[in-house]
Amino acid sequence: MKYPNPAEGPVNVKKYTLYAMIPGLDTYAFSKLDKKKQALKITIIGIIGIIGATGIVMFQMANDAEIQSELNKDLKAELVYQKFMPQMLLVIFGSLAIYLPIVAYLVRKWSKEWNKQFEF
């Protein structure tokens, strides 16, 4: 995938902050600000965090005594849904609640830094 070249002039800070909150457009904003490497690092850290939190939930599910008991499959599936779906939703929404403000802050900061180089 070919990313666009960095912006040739000042960027709209508000517009780029909004882009940071939308998957796909965040990559565009990072590439226009010439911060692709930093964005990749942030994304990798976020993915590792989500995988780690999901692993903890899955480990809890695998070691749950009620689920391990001899229940029929329908009851087992319902029990898994009742006990662990809220935790998985918490992982997903919690990750977004942490990731999005950090990315928005960084894009805003980097946009301001980018614009400073064009001030006379």
C-alpha positions as CSV (number, residue, x, y, z in Angstrom):
1,M,0.0,0.0,0.0
2,K,1.4,3.4,-1.0
3,Y,0.9,6.1,1.5
4,P,0.5,9.8,0.5
5,N,3.4,12.1,0.7
6,P,3.6,14.4,3.7
7,A,1.6,17.6,3.5
8,E,3.3,20.4,1.6
9,G,1.9,23.1,3.8
10,P,0.0,23.7,7.1
11,V,-2.7,21.2,8.0
12,N,-6.1,21.8,9.6
13,V,-5.6,20.6,13.3
14,K,-9.3,20.1,13.9
15,K,-9.8,18.0,10.8
16,Y,-6.8,15.8,11.5
17,T,-7.9,15.3,15.1
18,L,-11.2,14.0,13.7
19,Y,-9.3,11.8,11.3
20,A,-7.4,10.3,14.2
21,M,-10.7,8.9,15.6
22,I,-11.7,7.1,12.3
23,P,-10.0,3.9,11.4
24,G,-8.2,4.2,8.1
25,L,-8.2,8.0,8.2
26,D,-5.9,7.9,11.2
27,T,-3.3,6.3,8.9
28,Y,-3.8,9.0,6.3
29,A,-3.4,11.7,9.0
30,F,-0.2,10.1,10.3
31,S,1.3,9.8,6.8
32,K,0.5,13.4,6.0
33,L,2.3,14.4,9.2
34,D,5.2,12.2,8.3
35,K,4.7,10.1,11.5
36,K,4.2,6.6,10.0
37,K,6.8,4.9,12.2
38,Q,5.4,6.4,15.4
39,A,1.9,5.4,14.4
40,L,3.0,1.8,13.7
41,K,4.5,1.6,17.2
42,I,1.3,2.9,18.8
43,T,-0.8,0.5,16.8
44,I,1.4,-2.5,17.7
45,I,1.3,-1.6,21.4
46,G,-2.5,-1.3,21.2
47,I,-2.9,-4.6,19.5
48,I,-0.6,-6.3,22.0
49,G,-2.7,-4.8,24.8
50,I,-6.0,-6.1,23.3
51,I,-4.5,-9.5,22.7
52,G,-3.2,-9.6,26.3
53,A,-6.5,-8.6,27.8
54,T,-8.4,-11.1,25.6
55,G,-5.9,-13.8,26.7
56,I,-6.7,-13.1,30.3
57,V,-10.4,-13.4,29.7
58,M,-9.9,-16.6,27.7
59,F,-7.7,-18.0,30.5
60,Q,-10.4,-17.2,33.1
61,M,-13.0,-18.9,30.9
62,A,-10.8,-22.0,30.4
63,N,-10.4,-22.4,34.1
64,D,-14.0,-21.6,35.2
65,A,-15.3,-24.6,37.2
66,E,-18.9,-24.1,36.0
67,I,-17.9,-24.3,32.4
68,Q,-15.7,-27.3,32.9
69,S,-18.5,-29.3,34.5
70,E,-20.5,-31.8,32.5
71,L,-23.1,-29.5,31.1
72,N,-24.8,-29.9,27.8
73,K,-23.5,-27.7,24.9
74,D,-26.5,-25.3,24.9
75,L,-26.2,-24.5,28.5
76,K,-22.5,-24.2,28.3
77,A,-22.7,-21.7,25.5
78,E,-25.3,-19.7,27.3
79,L,-23.1,-19.7,30.5
80,V,-20.1,-18.6,28.5
81,Y,-22.1,-15.8,26.9
82,Q,-23.5,-14.6,30.2
83,K,-20.2,-14.7,32.1
84,F,-17.6,-13.6,29.6
85,M,-19.4,-11.5,26.9
86,P,-19.5,-8.5,29.3
87,Q,-15.8,-8.9,29.9
88,M,-15.0,-9.1,26.2
89,L,-17.1,-6.0,25.5
90,L,-15.2,-4.3,28.3
91,V,-11.9,-5.2,26.7
92,I,-13.1,-3.8,23.3
93,F,-14.7,-0.6,24.6
94,G,-12.0,-0.1,27.2
95,S,-9.3,-0.4,24.6
96,L,-11.0,2.1,22.4
97,A,-11.5,4.5,25.4
98,I,-7.8,4.4,26.0
99,Y,-6.5,4.3,22.4
100,L,-8.6,7.0,20.8
101,P,-7.8,9.8,23.2
102,I,-4.1,9.0,23.0
103,V,-4.1,8.9,19.2
104,A,-6.2,12.1,19.0
105,Y,-3.8,13.9,21.4
106,L,-0.8,12.8,19.4
107,V,-2.2,13.8,16.0
108,R,-3.2,17.2,17.5
109,K,0.3,17.7,18.9
110,W,2.0,16.6,15.7
111,S,-0.3,18.7,13.6
112,K,0.7,21.8,15.6
113,E,4.4,20.9,15.4
114,W,3.9,20.4,11.6
115,N,2.3,23.8,11.2
116,K,5.1,25.5,13.2
117,Q,7.6,24.8,10.5
118,F,5.5,26.9,8.1
119,E,5.2,30.0,10.3
120,F,7.3,33.0,9.4
